[in-house]
Amino acid sequence: MATTAPSPDLAPASAPPITRVHRLSFGFGAVANGVKNAAFSTYLLLFYNQVLGVPAAIVSGAIALTLLVDAFADPFIGRWSDMTRSRIGRRHPFIFGSALPTAAFFVLSWFPPAGLSDMQMGLWIFALAALTRMSISAFEIPTSAMAAELTDNYSERTGLFGLRYFFGYLGTFGFAAFSLAVFFVATPEISRGQLNPEGYVKFAWLGGALIFIAILVCGWGTLSRVPYLRQRDEPGEGATPASHFKEMWQAFRNRGFLAIFGFGVFKYTAIGLYAATTVYFSTYVFKLKADQLALLTFDSLIAAVLAAPLAPRFSRWLGKRNTSMLMAIFGIALGISPLLLTLLDSFFLPGDPRLLPTLFTIGAVYGAMIAISLINTSSMLADVVEDHAVRTGQHTAGVFFAASSFMQQCSAGLGIMVAGIVLELSDFPAKADVSQITPAMEDSLIAHYVPASLGLWIIGALFLLFYPITEETHRENVERLKAREAQAREQQIRDGSFGSPAR
């Protein structure tokens, strides 16, 4: 293993344990991304395709193109966050600065100007989706990177990400359930409230308000922890563009990171595909109404409640890598079972009193398994930060979590693009009435969706076979870094240059 000079990013020699306020504030910030994910991954395609009548290919293509923006912007946001030196540290300026732009761009996404053609609608979707996603990245990347600095404990990190996923699920599914129950009201003309355009006005404003509040709560609640976070002591060569690309290249050469990145791109694409199509299956295959959909979304909240405490336990029993792989594969197998049984004419028919509770139970267990996989994978990425620092001398959490942000953006980009392809291959009509959908259309949609979803999850999980970091390896990495930093402080004291690392 390579030995290099100690990193210029120094952490305080000792710090008090993080408090409950820090944990809850850090976790609550995920409500912002949860709300955005609920809206963009599930309802953006439905709104523009089925409510406004824009072809699915144009909507999904416009959203997928924003990945090009993410691919360029996210690494620079992460590196900029790593390099920032300010009175409130290197993460919090981005957290506070992202609150208003994210909320504003989110709201505008749901108010396209009147009279636009389909192609002009596509340009509008691309512009507002890209701006919203860049803004949320300016919050999500520094906040996630901060997790690697709040604690270096192997299990405690999994608990932190468990909280973050719980609040993220609360934002996603709590917001969706409330909107379905209160905003998306059926009328004599519109039998399915989720297709009522009036509901999207309040939906947009509430989403923007929740995003704004969640970001500020995260920022203010963790602000007192800044003196104890790892800070950028000197800008060094990291300030140059050449060094920026050099450090990103070094990050992509890390085997553990590549394994997580490969898994992440495929799994978040699969999650995006599920999110964009699940409302189609609920509306047109299972014939559920808005109030039933609102009830059904609570299965994901139960999933989050189950996953948060179970994720650290499974990681201790099986290890993080094995937990992530097994939960992903068995979880998706359970998740697609209602659709497979429907395709085989072996599931409950629409209107059967057993349909809703069965979908609810399967959704809760499936959701918990997928959440446990996601929590452990995020914790694995935090462990990669120390592994990379041992090898290179650079503690660049921002770069790694910028890649994580890009992976998650795939859920609203590649996932919706795949959803658009599935809808087009299935010949599923735009702006369709429930009564117009034939059993052949339902079967075609299921037959195209199931192999796409299952294939994405399985291929992604196979990437994790190359992940090398165990709990023992992580502890060794942490001890090496602490020894290097102790030597660096001793050298600074001898040179008369030691000062507070928090600036």
C-alpha positions in Angstrom: 0.0 0.0 0.0 1.4 3.4 -1.0 2.7 5.8 1.6 2.4 9.5 1.0 2.7 12.8 2.8 -0.2 13.5 5.3 -3.2 15.2 3.8 -3.5 18.9 4.2 -7.1 18.2 5.3 -6.7 17.9 9.0 -9.3 16.9 11.6 -9.1 18.0 15.3 -7.2 15.7 17.5 -10.3 15.0 19.6 -13.9 15.9 19.3 -17.0 15.2 21.5 -19.4 12.6 20.3 -22.1 13.9 17.9 -25.4 14.7 19.6 -28.9 13.7 18.9 -29.6 17.1 17.5 -26.7 16.7 15.0 -27.9 13.3 14.0 -31.6 14.3 13.5 -30.7 17.5 11.7 -28.3 15.7 9.4 -31.0 13.1 8.7 -33.8 15.6 8.3 -32.0 17.3 5.5 -32.8 14.2 3.3 -36.4 15.3 3.3 -35.4 17.9 0.6 -34.0 15.3 -1.8 -36.9 12.9 -0.9 -39.5 15.5 -2.0 -37.6 16.2 -5.2 -37.3 12.5 -5.9 -41.0 11.9 -5.3 -41.9 14.7 -7.7 -39.4 14.2 -10.4 -39.1 10.4 -10.5 -42.8 9.6 -10.2 -44.9 12.5 -11.1 -43.0 14.6 -13.6 -43.4 12.1 -16.4 -47.1 11.5 -15.5 -47.8 15.2 -15.3 -46.3 16.1 -18.7 -47.3 12.9 -20.5 -50.8 12.0 -19.1 -52.0 15.4 -17.8 -50.6 17.8 -20.5 -50.3 15.3 -23.3 -46.6 15.6 -24.1 -45.2 12.4 -25.7 -43.4 10.2 -23.2 -40.3 10.0 -25.5 -39.9 13.8 -25.4 -40.4 14.0 -21.6 -38.1 11.1 -20.7 -35.5 12.3 -23.3 -35.4 15.8 -21.9 -34.9 14.5 -18.4 -32.3 12.0 -19.5 -30.3 14.8 -21.2 -29.9 16.6 -17.8 -27.5 13.8 -16.9 -25.0 15.5 -19.2 -25.3 18.6 -16.9 -24.9 16.4 -13.8 -21.9 14.6 -15.2 -20.1 18.0 -15.6 -21.4 19.9 -12.6 -21.5 17.3 -9.8 -17.7 16.5 -9.7 -16.9 20.3 -9.7 -19.4 20.9 -6.9 -17.8 18.1 -4.8 -14.3 19.3 -5.4 -15.3 22.9 -4.8 -16.8 21.8 -1.5 -13.5 20.0 -0.6 -11.4 23.1 -1.3 -13.6 25.7 0.4 -12.2 27.6 3.3 -14.7 29.8 5.3 -15.7 30.9 8.7 -18.4 28.2 8.7 -16.3 25.4 7.2 -16.3 24.0 3.8 -19.7 22.3 3.6 -22.1 24.8 5.2 -21.7 27.6 2.7 -23.1 25.2 0.0 -25.9 24.0 2.3 -27.2 27.5 3.1 -26.7 28.8 -0.4 -28.7 26.1 -2.0 -31.9 26.4 -0.1 -33.7 29.2 -2.0 -32.6 28.3 -5.6 -33.6 24.7 -5.1 -37.0 25.6 -3.9 -37.6 28.2 -6.6 -36.5 26.0 -9.5 -38.6 23.1 -8.2 -41.8 25.2 -8.1 -41.2 26.6 -11.6 -40.8 23.1 -13.0 -44.6 22.6 -12.7 -45.7 25.9 -14.3 -44.7 25.7 -18.0 -45.8 28.7 -20.1 -49.0 28.3 -22.1 -48.9 27.7 -25.8 -45.7 25.7 -26.0 -45.3 23.0 -28.6 -44.2 19.5 -27.6 -40.5 20.3 -28.5 -40.7 23.6 -26.6 -42.1 21.7 -23.6 -39.2 19.4 -23.9 -36.7 22.3 -23.7 -38.6 23.8 -20.7 -38.5 20.4 -18.9 -34.8 20.1 -19.6 -33.9 23.6 -18.4 -35.9 23.5 -15.2 -35.0 19.9 -14.3 -31.3 20.7 -14.9 -31.4 23.8 -12.7 -33.3 22.0 -9.9 -30.9 19.1 -9.9 -27.8 21.3 -9.9 -29.2 23.2 -7.0 -30.1 20.1 -5.0 -26.6 18.7 -5.8 -25.1 21.8 -4.2 -26.9 20.7 -1.0 -26.8 17.0 -1.3 -23.1 16.5 -2.2 -21.6 18.6 0.7 -24.1 17.2 3.2 -23.4 13.6 2.3 -19.6 14.3 2.3 -20.1 15.7 5.8 -21.2 12.2 7.0 -17.7 10.9 6.5 -16.4 13.7 8.8 -19.1 13.5 11.5 -17.8 10.0 12.5 -15.2 7.4 11.4 -16.9 4.6 13.3 -17.7 1.7 11.0 -21.2 0.9 12.4 -22.1 4.4 13.5 -21.8 5.6 9.9 -24.4 3.0 8.9 -26.7 4.3 11.6 -26.2 7.9 10.3 -27.1 6.9 6.8 -30.0 4.8 8.2 -31.4 8.1 9.6 -30.8 9.8 6.3 -32.6 7.2 4.4 -35.5 7.2 6.9 -36.0 10.9 6.4 -35.5 10.6 2.7 -38.3 8.0 2.5 -40.4 10.2 4.8 -39.9 13.1 2.3 -40.6 11.0 -0.7 -43.5 8.9 0.4 -45.0 11.2 3.1 -45.2 14.0 0.6 -46.6 11.7 -2.0 -49.2 10.3 0.4 -50.3 13.7 1.6 -50.6 15.0 -1.9 -52.6 12.0 -3.1 -55.0 12.3 -0.1 -55.4 16.1 -0.1 -54.4 17.6 -3.4 -55.2 15.0 -6.1 -59.0 15.0 -5.8 -61.2 13.1 -8.3 -64.0 15.0 -10.1 -66.9 13.9 -12.2 -64.8 14.6 -15.2 -61.5 13.1 -13.9 -62.1 9.8 -12.1 -58.4 9.4 -11.0 -57.3 12.3 -8.9 -53.6 11.8 -9.8 -54.6 13.0 -13.3 -56.2 16.2 -12.1 -54.1 19.2 -13.2 -55.5 21.4 -10.4 -53.8 19.3 -7.8 -50.3 19.9 -9.2 -50.5 23.6 -8.2 -50.6 23.0 -4.5 -48.3 20.0 -5.0 -45.6 22.3 -6.4 -45.8 25.0 -3.7 -45.8 22.5 -0.8 -42.9 20.7 -2.3 -40.9 23.9 -2.6 -41.6 24.9 0.9 -40.6 21.5 2.4 -37.3 21.6 0.4 -36.5 25.1 1.7 -37.3 24.2 5.3 -35.4 20.8 5.3 -32.2 22.3 3.9 -32.2 25.1 6.5 -32.9 22.7 9.3 -29.9 20.5 8.2 -27.7 23.6 8.0 -28.5 25.2 11.3 -28.7 21.9 13.2 -25.2 20.8 12.3 -23.6 24.3 12.3 -22.2 23.9 15.8 -20.3 20.8 14.7 -18.2 22.8 12.2 -15.2 23.3 14.6 -14.9 19.5 14.9 -15.2 18.7 11.2 -12.2 18.0 8.9 -11.4 21.3 7.2 -9.3 22.4 4.3 -6.2 23.9 5.9 -4.4 25.1 2.8 -5.6 25.2 -0.8 -2.4 23.7 -2.2 -2.3 22.4 -5.8 -5.9 21.4 -5.4 -6.8 24.9 -6.6 -5.6 24.3 -10.1 -7.8 22.7 -12.9 -5.1 20.2 -13.6 -5.0 19.0 -10.0 -8.8 18.9 -10.0 -8.9 16.4 -12.9 -5.9 14.5 -11.4 -7.8 13.9 -8.1 -11.0 12.9 -9.9 -8.9 10.4 -12.0 -7.3 9.0 -8.8 -10.8 8.6 -7.3 -12.0 6.6 -10.3 -9.0 4.3 -10.0 -10.1 3.2 -6.5 -11.4 -0.4 -6.8 -13.9 0.0 -4.0 -15.3 3.2 -5.5 -15.6 1.7 -9.0 -17.6 -1.3 -7.5 -20.0 1.1 -5.8 -20.3 3.4 -8.8 -21.1 0.5 -11.1 -23.7 -0.8 -8.7 -25.1 2.7 -8.1 -25.7 3.6 -11.8 -27.6 0.4 -12.4 -29.6 0.3 -9.2 -30.6 4.0 -9.3 -31.6 3.6 -13.0 -33.8 0.6 -11.8 -35.2 2.7 -9.0 -36.0 5.5 -11.4 -37.7 3.1 -13.8 -39.8 1.8 -10.9 -40.7 5.2 -9.6 -41.7 6.5 -13.1 -43.9 3.4 -13.9 -45.3 2.4 -10.5 -48.1 5.0 -10.8 -48.9 3.6 -14.3 -49.3 0.1 -12.9 -51.3 1.3 -9.9 -53.6 3.4 -12.1 -54.0 1.4 -15.3 -53.3 -2.3 -14.2 -54.6 -2.5 -10.6 -57.2 0.3 -11.2 -56.4 2.1 -7.9 -57.8 5.5 -7.0 -55.9 8.4 -5.5 -57.0 7.7 -1.9 -55.9 4.0 -2.3 -52.6 5.2 -3.7 -52.2 7.5 -0.7 -52.7 4.5 1.6 -50.3 2.4 -0.4 -47.5 4.9 -0.2 -47.4 4.3 3.6 -45.8 0.9 3.0 -42.6 2.8 2.1 -42.7 4.6 5.4 -43.0 1.3 7.2 -40.1 0.1 5.1 -38.0 3.0 6.2 -38.9 2.4 9.9 -37.8 -1.2 9.5 -34.7 -0.5 7.5 -33.1 2.2 9.7 -32.5 -0.1 12.7 -32.0 -3.3 10.7 -29.4 -2.0 8.3 -26.6 -1.8 11.0 -27.5 -5.2 12.3 -27.3 -6.9 9.0 -24.0 -5.2 8.2 -22.6 -6.6 11.5 -23.9 -10.1 10.7 -23.2 -10.4 7.0 -20.9 -7.4 6.2 -21.9 -4.4 4.3 -21.1 -5.8 0.8 -23.0 -9.0 1.3 -25.9 -7.2 2.8 -26.2 -4.8 -0.1 -26.0 -7.6 -2.7 -28.4 -10.1 -1.1 -31.0 -7.5 -0.1 -31.0 -6.0 -3.6 -31.5 -9.3 -5.4 -34.1 -10.9 -3.1 -35.8 -7.6 -2.7 -36.4 -7.0 -6.4 -37.5 -10.6 -6.8 -40.2 -10.0 -4.2 -41.1 -6.5 -5.6 -41.9 -7.7 -9.1 -43.9 -10.7 -8.0 -47.4 -9.0 -8.2 -46.7 -8.0 -11.8 -45.4 -11.5 -12.8 -48.4 -13.1 -11.2 -50.7 -10.6 -13.0 -49.1 -11.5 -16.3 -49.8 -15.2 -15.5 -53.4 -14.4 -14.5 -52.6 -15.6 -11.0 -53.0 -12.4 -9.0 -55.9 -10.7 -7.4 -58.1 -8.8 -9.9 -58.9 -5.0 -9.6 -61.5 -4.5 -6.9 -60.7 -7.6 -5.0 -60.6 -6.6 -1.2 -57.4 -8.6 -0.8 -55.5 -6.7 -3.5 -54.6 -3.5 -1.6 -53.4 -5.2 1.7 -51.4 -7.7 -0.4 -49.7 -4.9 -2.4 -49.1 -3.0 0.9 -47.4 -5.9 2.6 -45.2 -6.8 -0.3 -44.3 -3.2 -0.8 -43.3 -2.8 2.9 -41.1 -5.8 2.9 -39.6 -5.2 -0.5 -39.0 -1.5 0.3 -37.3 -2.4 3.6 -34.9 -4.8 1.8 -34.0 -2.3 -0.9 -33.5 0.5 1.7 -31.2 -1.8 3.8 -29.2 -2.3 0.6 -29.0 1.4 -0.1 -28.0 2.3 3.4 -25.2 -0.1 3.5 -23.9 1.0 0.1 -23.8 4.6 1.2 -21.9 3.6 4.3 -19.5 1.6 2.1 -18.8 4.8 0.1 -17.9 6.7 3.3 -15.4 3.9 4.1 -13.9 4.4 0.6 -12.9 7.9 1.6 -10.4 6.7 4.2 -9.2 3.9 1.9 -8.5 6.6 -0.8 -6.8 8.9 1.8 -4.5 6.1 2.9 -3.5 5.5 -0.7 -3.2 9.1 -2.0 -2.9 11.4 1.0 -6.1 13.2 0.0 -9.3 13.2 2.0 -11.6 14.1 -0.8 -15.1 13.1 0.5 -16.7 15.7 -1.8 -15.4 14.1 -4.9 -16.7 10.7 -3.9 -20.1 11.9 -2.8 -20.4 14.0 -6.0 -20.3 10.6 -7.8 -22.9 9.3 -5.4 -25.1 12.3 -6.2 -24.6 11.6 -9.9 -25.7 8.0 -9.4 -28.8 9.1 -7.6 -29.6 11.6 -10.4 -29.6 8.6 -12.7 -32.9 7.7 -11.1 -34.5 10.7 -12.5 -32.5 10.6 -15.8 -31.6 7.2 -17.1 -34.5 5.7 -15.1 -37.1 7.9 -16.7 -35.5 7.5 -20.1 -35.8 3.7 -19.7 -39.4 4.2 -18.5 -40.1 6.2 -21.7 -38.6 3.4 -23.8 -40.7 0.8 -22.0 -43.9 2.9 -22.6 -43.1 3.4 -26.2 -42.2 -0.2 -26.9 -45.5 -1.2 -25.1 -47.4 1.2 -27.4 -49.0 2.7 -24.3 -51.1 5.7 -25.3 -50.6 9.2 -24.0 -53.4 11.0 -22.0 -55.3 7.7 -21.8 -58.5 7.1 -19.9 -58.4 4.1 -17.6 -61.4 2.5 -19.5 -59.4 2.7 -22.8 -56.6 0.4 -21.5 -57.0 -3.2 -22.7 -55.6 -6.3 -21.1 -53.2 -6.7 -24.0 -51.8 -3.2 -23.3 -51.4 -4.1 -19.6 -49.6 -7.4 -20.4 -47.4 -5.6 -22.9 -46.4 -3.0 -20.3 -45.6 -5.6 -17.7 -43.7 -7.8 -20.2 -41.4 -5.0 -21.1 -40.9 -3.7 -17.6 -40.1 -6.8 -15.7 -36.9 -8.0 -17.6 -35.7 -4.4 -17.7 -36.0 -3.9 -13.9 -34.7 -7.4 -13.0 -31.8 -7.1 -15.4 -30.7 -3.7 -14.0 -30.7 -4.9 -10.4 -28.8 -8.1 -11.1 -26.1 -6.6 -13.3 -25.6 -3.8 -10.7 -25.3 -6.2 -7.8 -22.6 -8.2 -9.6 -20.3 -5.1 -9.5 -20.2 -5.4 -5.7 -18.2 -8.6 -6.0 -15.2 -6.4 -6.7 -15.6 -4.3 -3.5 -12.6 -5.1 -1.2 -13.1 -3.2 2.1 -14.1 -5.1 5.2 -14.6 -3.9 8.7 -11.0 -4.9 9.6 -9.6 -3.1 6.6 -11.5 0.0 7.5 -10.2 0.0 11.0 -6.6 -0.3 9.8 -7.2 2.6 7.4 -8.5 4.8 10.2 -5.5 4.0 12.4 -3.1 4.8 9.7 -4.7 8.1 9.0 -4.7 9.0 12.7 -1.0 8.2 13.0 -0.2 10.4 10.0 -2.3 13.3 11.3 -0.6 13.0 14.7 2.8 13.2 13.0 1.6 16.2 11.0 0.5 18.1 14.1 3.8 17.3 15.8 5.7 18.7 12.8 3.5 21.8 12.8 4.2 22.3 16.5 8.0 22.0 15.9 7.7 24.4 13.0 5.7 26.9 15.1 2.8 26.8 12.6 0.1 24.8 14.5 -3.3 26.5 14.6 -6.8 25.5 14.8 -7.8 23.4 11.7 -11.3 24.8 11.7 -11.2 28.0 9.7 
